Amino acid sequence: MSTISNDDKNLCDLHELRLDQLEEHNGEMQDKQQKILETLNNGLKSTTKENSDKMEKLTDRFNQFLWGLVLSMTTVTGFLVTIIWQLSQLGE
């Protein structure tokens, strides 16, 4: 009877040791997961900031293009009005 009890005790000790190892490994895994999440989060923030800056530059360039287009169209319209006015003066 003492052999079984000794075997049981040894088995329980082995299970407790294994459980302690698993808990330690679990803690290490959680630490690594936290570091990975922080790294990904920092990378995402950095990428978001870069994308925001690029979008702002793109918007500024597009606005400049639109103003250029408006000025060009206004100039062309002015030339056309001048040409039509001069042609009407020739017809009189």
DRENFI-373952 format. One record per atom (N, C-alpha, C, O, CB): residue number from 1; residue in three letters; atom name; y, z, x. Coordinates in nm, 4 decimals, decimal comma. Each point is the difference from the previous one (the first is absolute). Glycine has a CB too. Example, Ala and Ser with C-alpha at 12.3 -4.5 7.8 and 13.67 -1.06 7.14 Angstrom:
# DRENFI-373952
   num   residu   atome         c2         c3         c1
     1      ALA       N    -0,5690     0,7800     1,3190
     1      ALA      CA     0,1190     0,0000    -0,0890
     1      ALA       C     0,1200     0,0000     0,0900
     1      ALA       O    -0,0019     0,0665     0,1036
     1      ALA      CB    -0,1154     0,0581    -0,2928
     2      SER       N     0,2223    -0,1966     0,1542
     2      SER      CA     0,1190     0,0060     0,0820
     2      SER       C     0,1090     0,0730    -0,0770
     2      SER       O     0,1108     0,0169     0,0509
     2      SER      CB    -0,1736    -0,2314     0,0675
This chain:
# DRENFI-373952
   num   residu   atome         c2         c3         c1
     1      MET       N    -0,1173     0,0000     0,0804
     1      MET      CA     0,1173     0,0000    -0,0804
     1      MET       C     0,1254     0,0000     0,0859
     1      MET       O     0,0994    -0,0623    -0,0372
     1      MET      CB    -0,2260     0,1798    -0,1408
     2      SER       N     0,1246    -0,0513     0,2884
     2      SER      CA     0,1170     0,0057     0,0868
     2      SER       C     0,0252    -0,1355     0,0652
     2      SER       O     0,1140    -0,0309     0,0349
     2      SER      CB    -0,1571     0,2746     0,0071
     3      THR       N    -0,0622    -0,3262    -0,0246
     3      THR      CA     0,0167    -0,1330     0,0579
     3      THR       C     0,0799    -0,0876    -0,0953
     3      THR       O     0,0897    -0,0724     0,0432
     3      THR      CB    -0,3067     0,0956     0,0830
     4      ILE       N     0,1862    -0,0177    -0,2532
     4      ILE      CA     0,0720    -0,0796    -0,0994
     4      ILE       C     0,1445     0,0476    -0,0065
     4      ILE       O     0,0928    -0,0806    -0,0065
     4      ILE      CB    -0,3051     0,0430    -0,1269
     5      SER       N     0,2292     0,1618     0,1350
     5      SER      CA     0,1341     0,0541    -0,0062
     5      SER       C     0,0778    -0,0384     0,1259
     5      SER       O     0,1188    -0,0310    -0,0078
     5      SER      CB    -0,2008     0,2221    -0,1352
     6      ASN       N     0,0170    -0,1894     0,2567
     6      ASN      CA     0,0625    -0,0430     0,1254
     6      ASN       C     0,0328    -0,1491    -0,0055
     6      ASN       O     0,1082    -0,0414     0,0416
     6      ASN      CB    -0,2337     0,2207     0,0842
     7      ASP       N     0,0322    -0,2601    -0,1771
     7      ASP      CA     0,0218    -0,1441    -0,0139
     7      ASP       C     0,1146    -0,0269    -0,0968
     7      ASP       O     0,0849    -0,0860     0,0234
     7      ASP      CB    -0,3281     0,0425     0,0249
     8      ASP       N     0,2432     0,1202    -0,1586
     8      ASP      CA     0,1084    -0,0153    -0,0972
     8      ASP       C     0,1349     0,0347     0,0630
     8      ASP       O     0,1002    -0,0682    -0,0211
     8      ASP      CB    -0,2606     0,1224    -0,1652
     9      LYS       N     0,1595     0,0540     0,2644
     9      LYS      CA     0,1240     0,0418     0,0653
     9      LYS       C     0,0464    -0,1078     0,0972
     9      LYS       O     0,1182    -0,0341     0,0035
     9      LYS      CB    -0,1839     0,2764    -0,0269
    10      ASN       N    -0,0271    -0,2959     0,1022
    10      ASN      CA     0,0347    -0,1063     0,0957
    10      ASN       C     0,0510    -0,1250    -0,0730
    10      ASN       O     0,0945    -0,0651     0,0447
    10      ASN      CB    -0,2683     0,1541     0,1159
    11      LEU       N     0,1105    -0,1209    -0,2721
    11      LEU      CA     0,0416    -0,1160    -0,0789
    11      LEU       C     0,1396     0,0215    -0,0585
    11      LEU       O     0,0824    -0,0914     0,0006
    11      LEU      CB    -0,3232     0,0425    -0,0548
    12      CYS       N     0,2670     0,1686     0,0043
    12      CYS      CA     0,1323     0,0317    -0,0527
    12      CYS       C     0,1055    -0,0067     0,1101
    12      CYS       O     0,1095    -0,0520    -0,0211
    12      CYS      CB    -0,2151     0,1975    -0,1537
    13      ASP       N     0,0722    -0,0933     0,2910
    13      ASP      CA     0,0931    -0,0064     0,1134
    13      ASP       C     0,0298    -0,1450     0,0382
    13      ASP       O     0,1142    -0,0354     0,0297
    13      ASP      CB    -0,2016     0,2561     0,0533
    14      LEU       N    -0,0163    -0,3035    -0,0842
    14      LEU      CA     0,0147    -0,1414     0,0325
    14      LEU       C     0,0891    -0,0708    -0,1037
    14      LEU       O     0,0854    -0,0812     0,0354
    14      LEU      CB    -0,3132     0,0841     0,0756
    15      HIS       N     0,2063     0,0291    -0,2384
    15      HIS      CA     0,0816    -0,0581    -0,1068
    15      HIS       C     0,1453     0,0456     0,0116
    15      HIS       O     0,0918    -0,0800    -0,0181
    15      HIS      CB    -0,2938     0,0727    -0,1312
    16      GLU       N     0,2230     0,1344     0,1792
    16      GLU      CA     0,1359     0,0505     0,0161
    16      GLU       C     0,0699    -0,0662     0,1182
    16      GLU       O     0,1183    -0,0331    -0,0068
    16      GLU      CB    -0,1898     0,2509    -0,0932
    17      LEU       N    -0,0035    -0,2368     0,2088
    17      LEU      CA     0,0549    -0,0661     0,1175
    17      LEU       C     0,0388    -0,1441    -0,0355
    17      LEU       O     0,1079    -0,0472     0,0357
    17      LEU      CB    -0,2489     0,1937     0,1170
    18      ARG       N     0,0521    -0,2140    -0,2228
    18      ARG      CA     0,0256    -0,1386    -0,0389
    18      ARG       C     0,1193    -0,0072    -0,0977
    18      ARG       O     0,0831    -0,0904     0,0089
    18      ARG      CB    -0,3297     0,0352     0,0241
    19      LEU       N     0,2532     0,1503    -0,1244
    19      LEU      CA     0,1107     0,0057    -0,0946
    19      LEU       C     0,1321     0,0229     0,0744
    19      LEU       O     0,1005    -0,0632    -0,0323
    19      LEU      CB    -0,2561     0,1518    -0,1464
    20      ASP       N     0,1561     0,0002     0,2768
    20      ASP      CA     0,1196     0,0235     0,0805
    20      ASP       C     0,0418    -0,1264     0,0741
    20      ASP       O     0,1186    -0,0320     0,0078
    20      ASP      CB    -0,1847     0,2721     0,0177
    21      GLN       N    -0,0327    -0,3122     0,0291
    21      GLN      CA     0,0298    -0,1254     0,0709
    21      GLN       C     0,0590    -0,1035    -0,0962
    21      GLN       O     0,0945    -0,0709     0,0345
    21      GLN      CB    -0,2816     0,1182     0,1288
    22      LEU       N     0,1307    -0,0554    -0,2835
    22      LEU      CA     0,0507    -0,0953    -0,0984
    22      LEU       C     0,1422     0,0354    -0,0443
    22      LEU       O     0,0841    -0,0883    -0,0168
    22      LEU      CB    -0,3193     0,0481    -0,0602
    23      GLU       N     0,2615     0,1700     0,0580
    23      GLU      CA     0,1338     0,0421    -0,0381
    23      GLU       C     0,1007    -0,0309     0,1106
    23      GLU       O     0,1120    -0,0431    -0,0274
    23      GLU      CB    -0,2115     0,2233    -0,1159
    24      GLU       N     0,0591    -0,1581     0,2680
    24      GLU      CA     0,0873    -0,0318     0,1133
    24      GLU       C     0,0255    -0,1514     0,0070
    24      GLU       O     0,1127    -0,0443     0,0218
    24      GLU      CB    -0,2011     0,2461     0,1040
    25      HIS       N    -0,0176    -0,2787    -0,1446
    25      HIS      CA     0,0132    -0,1461     0,0016
    25      HIS       C     0,0885    -0,0469    -0,1152
    25      HIS       O     0,0801    -0,0920     0,0163
    25      HIS      CB    -0,3076     0,0715     0,0904
    26      ASN       N     0,2131     0,0834    -0,2225
    26      ASN      CA     0,0824    -0,0339    -0,1154
    26      ASN       C     0,1475     0,0274     0,0300
    26      ASN       O     0,0866    -0,0807    -0,0337
    26      ASN      CB    -0,2796     0,1329    -0,1204
    27      GLY       N     0,2208     0,0600     0,2165
    27      GLY      CA     0,1378     0,0329     0,0386
    27      GLY       C     0,0570    -0,1028     0,0966
    27      GLY       O     0,1153    -0,0410    -0,0131
    27      GLY      CB    -0,1663     0,2828    -0,0204
    28      GLU       N    -0,0294    -0,2830     0,1300
    28      GLU      CA     0,0443    -0,1021     0,0959
    28      GLU       C     0,0276    -0,1318    -0,0711
    28      GLU       O     0,0984    -0,0678     0,0292
    28      GLU      CB    -0,2317     0,1792     0,1524
    29      MET       N     0,0459    -0,1470    -0,2750
    29      MET      CA     0,0178    -0,1251    -0,0743
    29      MET       C     0,1278     0,0051    -0,0837
    29      MET       O     0,0728    -0,0989    -0,0075
    29      MET      CB    -0,3228     0,0667     0,0007
    30      GLN       N     0,2777     0,1462    -0,0560
    30      GLN      CA     0,1216     0,0129    -0,0800
    30      GLN       C     0,1244    -0,0107     0,0881
    30      GLN       O     0,0995    -0,0609    -0,0394
    30      GLN      CB    -0,2236     0,2051    -0,1247
    31      ASP       N     0,1180    -0,0845     0,2841
    31      ASP      CA     0,1130    -0,0118     0,0932
    31      ASP       C     0,0229    -0,1459     0,0393
    31      ASP       O     0,1137    -0,0472     0,0041
    31      ASP      CB    -0,1612     0,2787     0,0827
    32      LYS       N    -0,0612    -0,3018    -0,0582
    32      LYS      CA     0,0111    -0,1410     0,0384
    32      LYS       C     0,0524    -0,0839    -0,1163
    32      LYS       O     0,0818    -0,0899     0,0196
    32      LYS      CB    -0,2705     0,1198     0,1439
    33      GLN       N     0,1415    -0,0003    -0,2844
    33      GLN      CA     0,0496    -0,0724    -0,1176
    33      GLN       C     0,1496     0,0235    -0,0183
    33      GLN       O     0,0741    -0,0930    -0,0322
    33      GLN      CB    -0,3002     0,1128    -0,0763
    34      GLN       N     0,2703     0,1028     0,1285
    34      GLN      CA     0,1420     0,0326    -0,0139
    34      GLN       C     0,0826    -0,0765     0,1025
    34      GLN       O     0,1065    -0,0525    -0,0323
    34      GLN      CB    -0,1665     0,2805    -0,0545
    35      LYS       N     0,0111    -0,2344     0,2102
    35      LYS      CA     0,0714    -0,0738     0,1048
    35      LYS       C     0,0067    -0,1483    -0,0341
    35      LYS       O     0,1030    -0,0641     0,0209
    35      LYS      CB    -0,1779     0,2325     0,1500
    36      ILE       N    -0,0350    -0,2233    -0,2233
    36      ILE      CA    -0,0024    -0,1416    -0,0384
    36      ILE       C     0,0991    -0,0247    -0,1134
    36      ILE       O     0,0747    -0,0978     0,0029
    36      ILE      CB    -0,3169     0,0792     0,0679
    37      LEU       N     0,2431     0,1067    -0,1703
    37      LEU      CA     0,0942    -0,0144    -0,1118
    37      LEU       C     0,1446     0,0063     0,0483
    37      LEU       O     0,0843    -0,0773    -0,0455
    37      LEU      CB    -0,2537     0,1801    -0,1080
    38      GLU       N     0,1981    -0,0111     0,2451
    38      GLU      CA     0,1354     0,0117     0,0535
    38      GLU       C     0,0380    -0,1270     0,0764
    38      GLU       O     0,1119    -0,0498    -0,0127
    38      GLU      CB    -0,1383     0,3005     0,0282
    39      THR       N    -0,0676    -0,3025     0,0638
    39      THR      CA     0,0257    -0,1227     0,0757
    39      THR       C     0,0258    -0,1170    -0,0941
    39      THR       O     0,0939    -0,0771     0,0201
    39      THR      CB    -0,2379     0,1621     0,1670
    40      LEU       N     0,0600    -0,0981    -0,2906
    40      LEU      CA     0,0188    -0,1080    -0,0971
    40      LEU       C     0,1324     0,0153    -0,0740
    40      LEU       O     0,0709    -0,0981    -0,0225
    40      LEU      CB    -0,3193     0,0800    -0,0036
    41      ASN       N     0,2809     0,1397    -0,0110
    41      ASN      CA     0,1245     0,0257    -0,0715
    41      ASN       C     0,1204    -0,0347     0,0867
    41      ASN       O     0,0954    -0,0620    -0,0472
    41      ASN      CB    -0,2088     0,2432    -0,0837
    42      ASN       N     0,1088    -0,1409     0,2583
    42      ASN      CA     0,1097    -0,0319     0,0916
    42      ASN       C     0,0112    -0,1510     0,0197
    42      ASN       O     0,1105    -0,0541     0,0050
    42      ASN      CB    -0,1423     0,2752     0,1111
    43      GLY       N    -0,0821    -0,2889    -0,1050
    43      GLY      CA     0,0007    -0,1454     0,0141
    43      GLY       C     0,0552    -0,0674    -0,1235
    43      GLY       O     0,0744    -0,0976     0,0094
    43      GLY      CB    -0,2694     0,1138     0,1424
    44      LEU       N     0,1586     0,0360    -0,2678
    44      LEU      CA     0,0490    -0,0558    -0,1262
    44      LEU       C     0,1509     0,0185    -0,0116
    44      LEU       O     0,0708    -0,0914    -0,0421
    44      LEU      CB    -0,2928     0,1389    -0,0661
    45      LYS       N     0,2716     0,0708     0,1456
    45      LYS      CA     0,1438     0,0243    -0,0035
    45      LYS       C     0,0723    -0,0960     0,0936
    45      LYS       O     0,1038    -0,0562    -0,0348
    45      LYS      CB    -0,1448     0,2977    -0,0207
    46      SER       N    -0,0152    -0,2594     0,1745
    46      SER      CA     0,0606    -0,0894     0,0982
    46      SER       C     0,0014    -0,1435    -0,0515
    46      SER       O     0,1011    -0,0695     0,0109
    46      SER      CB    -0,1778     0,2208     0,1741
    47      THR       N    -0,0362    -0,1955    -0,2413
    47      THR      CA    -0,0094    -0,1362    -0,0527
    47      THR       C     0,0946    -0,0181    -0,1175
    47      THR       O     0,0638    -0,1045    -0,0127
    47      THR      CB    -0,3027     0,0905     0,0878
    48      THR       N     0,2485     0,1138    -0,1605
    48      THR      CA     0,0900    -0,0078    -0,1153
    48      THR       C     0,1445    -0,0115     0,0471
    48      THR       O     0,0770    -0,0785    -0,0553
    48      THR      CB    -0,2387     0,2136    -0,0834
    49      LYS       N     0,1988    -0,0585     0,2392
    49      LYS      CA     0,1353    -0,0045     0,0545
    49      LYS       C     0,0271    -0,1388     0,0590
    49      LYS       O     0,1062    -0,0578    -0,0235
    49      LYS      CB    -0,1136     0,3070     0,0723
    50      GLU       N    -0,0888    -0,3030     0,0282
    50      GLU      CA     0,0161    -0,1331     0,0592
    50      GLU       C     0,0143    -0,1055    -0,1091
    50      GLU       O     0,0870    -0,0867     0,0076
    50      GLU      CB    -0,2208     0,1584     0,1930
    51      ASN       N     0,0485    -0,0640    -0,3014
    51      ASN      CA     0,0068    -0,0966    -0,1103
    51      ASN       C     0,1326     0,0098    -0,0749
    51      ASN       O     0,0573    -0,1013    -0,0400
    51      ASN      CB    -0,3061     0,1135     0,0177
    52      SER       N     0,2966     0,1094     0,0040
    52      SER      CA     0,1281     0,0210    -0,0668
    52      SER       C     0,1134    -0,0625     0,0808
    52      SER       O     0,0887    -0,0646    -0,0558
    52      SER      CB    -0,1763     0,2773    -0,0462
    53      ASP       N     0,0841    -0,1930     0,2335
    53      ASP      CA     0,1030    -0,0590     0,0864
    53      ASP       C    -0,0063    -0,1524    -0,0043
    53      ASP       O     0,1033    -0,0667    -0,0075
    53      ASP      CB    -0,1134     0,2686     0,1568
    54      LYS       N    -0,1108    -0,2566    -0,1445
    54      LYS      CA    -0,0160    -0,1455    -0,0051
    54      LYS       C     0,0477    -0,0557    -0,1339
    54      LYS       O     0,0636    -0,1053    -0,0046
    54      LYS      CB    -0,2582     0,1224     0,1624
    55      MET       N     0,1643     0,0530    -0,2659
    55      MET      CA     0,0420    -0,0450    -0,1319
    55      MET       C     0,1521     0,0039    -0,0115
    55      MET       O     0,0601    -0,0887    -0,0605
    55      MET      CB    -0,2766     0,1713    -0,0375
    56      GLU       N     0,2782     0,0191     0,1554
    56      GLU      CA     0,1457     0,0093    -0,0034
    56      GLU       C     0,0636    -0,1165     0,0765
    56      GLU       O     0,0981    -0,0586    -0,0457
    56      GLU      CB    -0,1152     0,3096     0,0284
    57      LYS       N    -0,0395    -0,2841     0,1344
    57      LYS      CA     0,0512    -0,1132     0,0765
    57      LYS       C    -0,0191    -0,1306    -0,0763
    57      LYS       O     0,0887    -0,0854    -0,0018
    57      LYS      CB    -0,1388     0,2081     0,2143
    58      LEU       N    -0,0647    -0,1371    -0,2744
    58      LEU      CA    -0,0283    -0,1212    -0,0781
    58      LEU       C     0,0968    -0,0120    -0,1174
    58      LEU       O     0,0489    -0,1092    -0,0293
    58      LEU      CB    -0,2915     0,1224     0,0955
    59      THR       N     0,2700     0,0967    -0,1324
    59      THR      CA     0,0947     0,0002    -0,1119
    59      THR       C     0,1399    -0,0387     0,0481
    59      THR       O     0,0689    -0,0787    -0,0648
    59      THR      CB    -0,2055     0,2562    -0,0512
    60      ASP       N     0,1778    -0,1218     0,2299
    60      ASP      CA     0,1315    -0,0342     0,0543
    60      ASP       C     0,0092    -0,1495     0,0319
    60      ASP       O     0,1001    -0,0648    -0,0305
    60      ASP      CB    -0,0805     0,2972     0,1249
    61      ARG       N    -0,1242    -0,2854    -0,0333
    61      ARG      CA    -0,0011    -0,1438     0,0332
    61      ARG       C     0,0029    -0,0851    -0,1267
    61      ARG       O     0,0695    -0,1015    -0,0054
    61      ARG      CB    -0,1973     0,1512     0,2165
    62      PHE       N     0,0534    -0,0090    -0,3116
    62      PHE      CA    -0,0022    -0,0752    -0,1257
    62      PHE       C     0,1373     0,0025    -0,0666
    62      PHE       O     0,0460    -0,1013    -0,0527
    62      PHE      CB    -0,2899     0,1562     0,0237
    63      ASN       N     0,3091     0,0616     0,0316
    63      ASN      CA     0,1349     0,0100    -0,0571
    63      ASN       C     0,0983    -0,0898     0,0755
    63      ASN       O     0,0851    -0,0645    -0,0612
    63      ASN      CB    -0,1344     0,3004    -0,0113
    64      GLN       N     0,0372    -0,2399     0,2053
    64      GLN      CA     0,0849    -0,0892     0,0789
    64      GLN       C    -0,0269    -0,1458    -0,0368
    64      GLN       O     0,0930    -0,0799    -0,0114
    64      GLN      CB    -0,0895     0,2481     0,1991
    65      PHE       N    -0,1297    -0,2021    -0,2059
    65      PHE      CA    -0,0363    -0,1361    -0,0394
    65      PHE       C     0,0614    -0,0354    -0,1353
    65      PHE       O     0,0549    -0,1088    -0,0174
    65      PHE      CB    -0,2693     0,1286     0,1474
    66      LEU       N     0,2049     0,0728    -0,2257
    66      LEU      CA     0,0580    -0,0256    -0,1321
    66      LEU       C     0,1507    -0,0197     0,0074
    66      LEU       O     0,0534    -0,0908    -0,0637
    66      LEU      CB    -0,2364     0,2250    -0,0386
    67      TRP       N     0,2529    -0,0500     0,1795
    67      TRP      CA     0,1444    -0,0169     0,0142
    67      TRP       C     0,0323    -0,1344     0,0642
    67      TRP       O     0,0942    -0,0677    -0,0412
    67      TRP      CB    -0,0666     0,3166     0,0602
    68      GLY       N    -0,1046    -0,2872     0,0806
    68      GLY      CA     0,0200    -0,1299     0,0640
    68      GLY       C    -0,0210    -0,1130    -0,0992
    68      GLY       O     0,0750    -0,0976    -0,0021
    68      GLY      CB    -0,1486     0,1942     0,2204
    69      LEU       N    -0,0296    -0,0820    -0,3005
    69      LEU      CA    -0,0289    -0,1019    -0,1012
    69      LEU       C     0,1137    -0,0105    -0,1021
    69      LEU       O     0,0403    -0,1100    -0,0376
    69      LEU      CB    -0,2863     0,1525     0,0682
    70      VAL       N     0,2965     0,0710    -0,0744
    70      VAL      CA     0,1107     0,0017    -0,0967
    70      VAL       C     0,1242    -0,0654     0,0611
    70      VAL       O     0,0662    -0,0812    -0,0647
    70      VAL      CB    -0,1583     0,2924    -0,0410
    71      LEU       N     0,1230    -0,1758     0,2296
    71      LEU      CA     0,1175    -0,0588     0,0654
    71      LEU       C    -0,0167    -0,1504     0,0194
    71      LEU       O     0,0945    -0,0764    -0,0195
    71      LEU      CB    -0,0528     0,2943     0,1355
    72      SER       N    -0,1623    -0,2603    -0,0776
    72      SER      CA    -0,0265    -0,1433     0,0178
    72      SER       C     0,0153    -0,0745    -0,1313
    72      SER       O     0,0616    -0,1066    -0,0048
    72      SER      CB    -0,2177     0,1587     0,1929
    73      MET       N     0,1004     0,0036    -0,2944
    73      MET      CA     0,0093    -0,0661    -0,1302
    73      MET       C     0,1453    -0,0040    -0,0484
    73      MET       O     0,0426    -0,0985    -0,0603
    73      MET      CB    -0,2767     0,1748     0,0052
    74      THR       N     0,3093     0,0296     0,0811
    74      THR      CA     0,1416     0,0032    -0,0385
    74      THR       C     0,0771    -0,1072     0,0769
    74      THR       O     0,0842    -0,0698    -0,0566
    74      THR      CB    -0,0999     0,3175     0,0061
    75      THR       N    -0,0139    -0,2599     0,1796
    75      THR      CA     0,0674    -0,1010     0,0819
    75      THR       C    -0,0333    -0,1404    -0,0491
    75      THR       O     0,0894    -0,0833    -0,0148
    75      THR      CB    -0,0957     0,2388     0,2118
    76      VAL       N    -0,1212    -0,1822    -0,2223
    76      VAL      CA    -0,0415    -0,1316    -0,0492
    76      VAL       C     0,0648    -0,0283    -0,1348
    76      VAL       O     0,0469    -0,1112    -0,0242
    76      VAL      CB    -0,2656     0,1313     0,1474
    77      THR       N     0,2217     0,0786    -0,2100
    77      THR      CA     0,0639    -0,0176    -0,1316
    77      THR       C     0,1484    -0,0307     0,0179
    77      THR       O     0,0539    -0,0866    -0,0690
    77      THR      CB    -0,2209     0,2444    -0,0371
    78      GLY       N     0,2327    -0,0887     0,1968
    78      GLY      CA     0,1418    -0,0263     0,0281
    78      GLY       C     0,0213    -0,1420     0,0490
    78      GLY       O     0,0934    -0,0673    -0,0436
    78      GLY      CB    -0,0616     0,3082     0,0983
    79      PHE       N    -0,1187    -0,2880     0,0369
    79      PHE      CA     0,0110    -0,1374     0,0487
    79      PHE       C    -0,0210    -0,1004    -0,1127
    79      PHE       O     0,0718    -0,0995    -0,0097
    79      PHE      CB    -0,1519     0,1749     0,2341
    80      LEU       N    -0,0192    -0,0484    -0,3097
    80      LEU      CA    -0,0253    -0,0918    -0,1117
    80      LEU       C     0,1181    -0,0052    -0,0969
    80      LEU       O     0,0373    -0,1074    -0,0474
    80      LEU      CB    -0,2820     0,1544     0,0693
    81      VAL       N     0,3029     0,0686    -0,0510
    81      VAL      CA     0,1163     0,0037    -0,0882
    81      VAL       C     0,1153    -0,0774     0,0630
    81      VAL       O     0,0697    -0,0749    -0,0685
    81      VAL      CB    -0,1428     0,2983    -0,0238
    82      THR       N     0,0933    -0,2055     0,2226
    82      THR      CA     0,1067    -0,0715     0,0706
    82      THR       C    -0,0232    -0,1504    -0,0051
    82      THR       O     0,0933    -0,0764    -0,0247
    82      THR      CB    -0,0610     0,2740     0,1757
    83      ILE       N    -0,1560    -0,2407    -0,1277
    83      ILE      CA    -0,0335    -0,1426    -0,0032
    83      ILE       C     0,0218    -0,0562    -0,1399
    83      ILE       O     0,0596    -0,1066    -0,0155
    83      ILE      CB    -0,2274     0,1398     0,2001
    84      ILE       N     0,1205     0,0369    -0,2849
    84      ILE      CA     0,0174    -0,0466    -0,1389
    84      ILE       C     0,1482    -0,0054    -0,0350
    84      ILE       O     0,0436    -0,0953    -0,0645
    84      ILE      CB    -0,2671     0,1934    -0,0002
    85      TRP       N     0,3018     0,0005     0,1050
    85      TRP      CA     0,1429     0,0024    -0,0282
    85      TRP       C     0,0711    -0,1178     0,0669
    85      TRP       O     0,0836    -0,0668    -0,0609
    85      TRP      CB    -0,0934     0,3171     0,0410
    86      GLN       N    -0,0265    -0,2748     0,1501
    86      GLN      CA     0,0602    -0,1125     0,0713
    86      GLN       C    -0,0394    -0,1336    -0,0628
    86      GLN       O     0,0825    -0,0909    -0,0091
    86      GLN      CB    -0,0844     0,2272     0,2191
    87      LEU       N    -0,1225    -0,1485    -0,2530
    87      LEU      CA    -0,0437    -0,1227    -0,0665
    87      LEU       C     0,0756    -0,0207    -0,1333
    87      LEU       O     0,0341    -0,1123    -0,0372
    87      LEU      CB    -0,2627     0,1378     0,1454
    88      SER       N     0,2526     0,0838    -0,1764
    88      SER      CA     0,0743    -0,0133    -0,1272
    88      SER       C     0,1444    -0,0391     0,0261
    88      SER       O     0,0614    -0,0684    -0,0819
    88      SER      CB    -0,2106     0,2395    -0,0247
    89      GLN       N     0,2040    -0,1286     0,2199
    89      GLN      CA     0,1362    -0,0359     0,0363
    89      GLN       C     0,0081    -0,1483     0,0352
    89      GLN       O     0,1009    -0,0647    -0,0282
    89      GLN      CB    -0,0600     0,2989     0,1106
    90      LEU       N    -0,1463    -0,2888    -0,0210
    90      LEU      CA    -0,0036    -0,1419     0,0352
    90      LEU       C    -0,0095    -0,0871    -0,1238
    90      LEU       O     0,0531    -0,1110    -0,0028
    90      LEU      CB    -0,1609     0,1692     0,2195
    91      GLY       N     0,0412    -0,0087    -0,3177
    91      GLY      CA    -0,0181    -0,0758    -0,1233
    91      GLY       C     0,1277    -0,0118    -0,0811
    91      GLY       O     0,0094    -0,0882    -0,0853
    91      GLY      CB    -0,2439     0,1636     0,0825
    92      GLU       N     0,3307     0,0082     0,0255
    92      GLU      CA     0,1232    -0,0027    -0,0798
    92      GLU       C     0,0893    -0,1020     0,0504
    92      GLU       O     0,1093    -0,0183    -0,0535
    92      GLU      CB    -0,1285     0,2516     0,0023
